[in-house]
Amino acid sequence: MNDELHDVIMVGAGPSSLAAAIYTTREDIETILYEKGVIGGMAAITDKVDNYPGFPDGVEGMKLADLLQAQAVRFGAKIDFGDVSAIREEGKLKVVVVDGKDVRARAVLIATGSDYNKIGVPGEAEYYGRGVHYCATCDGAFYRDKRLVVIGGGNSAVQEAIFLTRFTSHIDLLVRSTIKASEILQRELQKYVDQGKLTIHYGVTTQEIVATDGKVTSVLAEKDSKSISYETDGVFVFVGLSPNTEFLRGSAIELDEHGLIKTDTRHETSVKGVFASGDVRSGATLQIASAVGEGAAAALSIREYLDGLNHHI
Amino acid sequence: MNDELHDVIMVGAGPSSLAAAIYTTREDIETILYEKGVIGGMAAITDKVDNYPGFPDGVEGMKLADLLQAQAVRFGAKIDFGDVSAIREEGKLKVVVVDGKDVRARAVLIATGSDYNKIGVPGEAEYYGRGVHYCATCDGAFYRDKRLVVIGGGNSAVQEAIFLTRFTSHIDLLVRSTIKASEILQRELQKYVDQGKLTIHYGVTTQEIVATDGKVTSVLAEKDSKSISYETDGVFVFVGLSPNTEFLRGSAIELDEHGLIKTDTRHETSVKGVFASGDVRSGATLQIASAVGEGAAAALSIREYLDGLNHHI
């Protein structure tokens, strides 16, 4: 039995919940965040963030994470490490299971984000954000007039490869079997092949991302049991996204077909008093700016919800 | 006849469109912003912004506006002064009337914001953001354990006065005639009256906001033809909001009952290729963080829209 009762529990301590916590705690709404990985989330492990508005020369991801954390802590947010395995309702309260222990709150914000799927080859983790990327909108502009390798054969890989052609001198698209994208996208892709801006390599399995003096220089792959090397300045991997919502399976919180959390325009989930924002939300843009903006908006909805609770209890 | 054709015209150069322009121009989508007032919008004329995520010690509004502008300009955004008086469609293009001249674009973002209504008394403009405020969420926390005067008698005035009680030692609520708020809000308000945290003054017309040595110290008002002075540390005015959408009257772009622009979840208005974000959007939170996040999200929708145009033209 645990008597701890919080105004708000936020699950995850990435940009979205840190922004939300700046808002709630500044208004004296007591708030605790539970993070099982890195404070600052995906932003914190990004080498350079070039498009978070307010930093004209860009900012290191770790630095931005520190700034967001410092601001939330300044207003009184508590951040604890802890693994949340379930959320359930108990009357008007929410019970969040943290490291196997029940903790209660009047309202909950889920901002656990999503993880890009990895291909799991040597070099991939080592050069994450410094030559190996998963978000074309975020990092494509760093590759103006450079060569790129793009890995993947689904809709999003084709879409992002097309998008990246606006920056690059040439793209090698490595596809394990065949391309599984819509007709319209494949026709569009063919245009860039015809222009010589992009080459599709079928039946290619990536084996290693190779760097020289700390800089990615090539991708080692296998085709028909033969080894091939693709020279490149960087690698973009598009093999899907996994929202961090496993712990919600079986709960009353509705997910969409991708496992992302459905919310209304006020960021409330299908369970009253449980909100979601950032990359874990269905419709998310996977951009720090949007995650932060949604966090602020969710905080205002949480305040409104808590005020309503006060009226009626 | 003007042959100028832009990829994107953004109407207004506040935080939301500056954020959007960071995104579009970074992706080589040619973008011009037209501003008729101050670059940076309402943010630029705010004394201190305490809750824009990324600035743990707060940031001067003017400084934040400069940073956003510098970042957009760094990636190639053009910002011009100009008064937009109408938007209309011409085939797949949009015609924006700037200072009476037609300028064409493939897509348009409307981010003209909203203005807080003023009461128009001496001292109001002079101490804007430094003792005179219009947003409780933004500036309420600066008045911890201080006295406040709140002016207004509508739903939002009552709601915001209740919200401000969490910070203040005491509030004088000045109401010109009677309170026009919902029953439930009035009952809630009465609780704070009963607790001695708030005093309602009916039939009071504000005449001047008085400062001593540059600091707001009192509000001069009239009741029953007699002069009264209310000592205070600051003033919050809640007499409505005017969205800057006058120029859209008669256009095909749908507004809600408050004159705010209706959008779908992708920030597109009822006219294909015309988008809206920030304080002018129906459902806006009136927070810089959200305006910026929406700008980024709108930019991604604009990119998608322009890519679609390329496919089909």
Interface residues (C-beta under 8 A of the other chain):
Chain A: P15 L18 A19 I22 Y23 R26 E27 D28 D50 N51 Y52 P53 G54 F55 P56 D57 V59 L64 L67 L68 A70 Q71 R74 T137 G140 A141 I162 F163 R166 F167 I184 E188 T265 G283 T285 Q287 A289 S290 A291 V292 G293 E294 G295 A296 A297 L300 R303 D307 H311
Chain B: P15 L18 A19 I22 Y23 R26 E27 D28 D50 N51 Y52 P53 G54 F55 P56 D57 V59 L64 L67 L68 A70 Q71 R74 T137 G140 A141 I162 F163 R166 F167 I184 E188 T265 G283 T285 Q287 A289 S290 A291 V292 G293 E294 G295 A296 A297 L300 R303 D307 H311
